[in-house]
Amino acid sequence: MRLDYEYQSKNHTRTAAEDPSVSPTVYNPYSYSPPPTTFVSMRAGITVNKWSVSAFVDNLFDSHPIMPPSSYATSDVDTNANPGQGVLVRSFTFRPRTMGITSVYHF
């Protein structure tokens, strides 16, 4: 049996992209620090003769924090929109809870 627990704490200081007083040219109103995250995976298995069979669960608690891909969470400006409008904001999260079975035959 195996249990993996991954924790990432929140950044408690603002980045330059989040703080307009640091550098107005770097400031991005759509950027933010990701929240603290917890990701838990579990796997249990057994080996009988030449077969190894295991069941797994990824994202055990089905957590879905909203995270940007980097310090820049915007992309794809709509050129038909008024200036300052029409920005596509992309956010990402963990894959939903996933369960499965793995079997391996050793010959």
WORADA-V620176 format. One record per pair of residues at least 24 apart in sequence whose ideal C-beta (glycine too) atoms are under 10 Angstrom apart, sorted by sequence separation. I is the first residue (numbers start at 1). J is the second residue. D is the distance in Angstrom with one decimal. If there is no record, write none. Layout:
# WORADA-V620176
I/J/D  I/J/D
This chain:
# WORADA-V620176
10/34/7.2  11/35/9.8  39/63/6.9  67/91/6.7  68/92/7.1  10/35/5.8  11/36/9.4  38/63/6.0  66/91/4.6  67/92/5.4  8/34/7.7  9/35/9.6  10/36/4.5  37/63/7.0  39/65/9.4  65/91/9.6  66/92/7.7  67/93/6.4  8/35/9.2  9/36/5.1  10/37/8.7  37/64/9.9  38/65/8.5  65/92/9.4  66/93/5.9  67/94/8.4  8/36/6.5  9/37/8.7  37/65/5.0  65/93/6.1  7/36/7.2  8/37/4.8  36/65/7.8  64/93/4.6  65/94/7.2  7/37/7.2  8/38/8.1  35/65/4.9  37/67/7.3  63/93/8.3  64/94/6.3  6/37/7.7  7/38/5.3  8/39/8.4  34/65/6.7  35/66/7.4  63/94/6.1  64/95/9.5  6/38/7.1  7/39/8.1  34/66/7.8  35/67/7.7  62/94/8.6  64/96/7.6  5/38/7.3  6/39/4.5  7/40/9.4  34/67/4.3  61/94/9.9  62/95/10.0  63/96/9.7  64/97/9.8  5/39/7.9  6/40/7.5  32/66/9.0  33/67/9.6  34/68/6.9  59/93/9.8  62/96/6.3  63/97/9.0  4/39/8.0  5/40/5.4  6/41/8.1  32/67/9.4  33/68/9.0  59/94/5.3  62/97/4.2  4/40/6.8  5/41/8.4  32/68/6.9  58/94/8.7  59/95/6.2  61/97/7.9  62/98/9.7  3/40/7.2  4/41/4.5  5/42/9.6  31/68/6.6  58/95/7.0  59/96/6.5  60/97/6.8  3/41/7.5  4/42/7.5  30/68/8.2  33/71/9.0  58/96/9.1  59/97/4.8  60/98/9.8  2/41/8.1  3/42/5.1  4/43/8.3  31/70/8.8  32/71/9.3  34/73/9.9  58/97/7.1  59/98/6.4  60/99/9.5  2/42/7.0  3/43/8.1  28/68/9.8  31/71/5.6  57/97/6.7  58/98/4.5  59/99/9.8  1/42/7.7  2/43/4.7  3/44/9.1  31/72/6.3  32/73/7.2  57/98/7.1  58/99/7.9  1/43/7.3  2/44/7.4  30/72/8.2  31/73/5.4  56/98/8.0  57/99/5.0  58/100/8.4  1/44/4.4  2/45/8.6  28/71/7.5  30/73/5.1  31/74/7.8  56/99/7.0  57/100/8.3  1/45/7.8  28/72/6.1  30/74/4.6  55/99/7.3  56/100/5.7  1/46/9.8  26/71/9.2  28/73/7.5  29/74/8.8  30/75/9.8  55/100/7.3  56/101/7.7  28/74/6.7  54/100/9.3  55/101/5.2  56/102/6.7  54/101/7.2  55/102/7.8  53/101/6.9  54/102/5.1  55/103/10.0  53/102/7.3  54/103/7.9  52/102/7.9  53/103/4.7  54/104/8.6  17/68/9.9  52/103/7.0  53/104/7.9  2/54/8.9  51/103/6.5  52/104/4.5  53/105/9.8  1/54/9.2  17/70/9.5  18/71/8.2  51/104/7.2  52/105/8.0  2/56/8.8  3/57/10.0  4/58/9.2  17/71/4.8  50/104/9.0  51/105/5.7  52/106/7.0  5/60/9.3  16/71/8.3  17/72/6.9  29/84/9.6  39/94/6.1  50/105/5.7  51/106/7.8  4/60/9.3  15/71/5.7  17/73/9.1  37/93/9.4  38/94/9.6  39/95/9.7  45/101/9.2  49/105/9.3  50/106/4.7  3/60/8.5  8/65/9.4  30/87/6.7  34/91/9.6  37/94/7.7  40/97/10.0  41/98/9.2  42/99/9.7  43/100/9.8  45/102/7.5  47/104/9.0  49/106/9.0  50/107/6.4  29/87/9.1  30/88/9.7  31/89/9.7  34/92/9.5  45/103/9.2  8/67/9.5  28/87/9.9  30/89/5.1  32/91/9.5  43/102/8.3  45/104/9.4  47/106/8.6  29/89/9.9  30/90/9.4  30/91/9.6
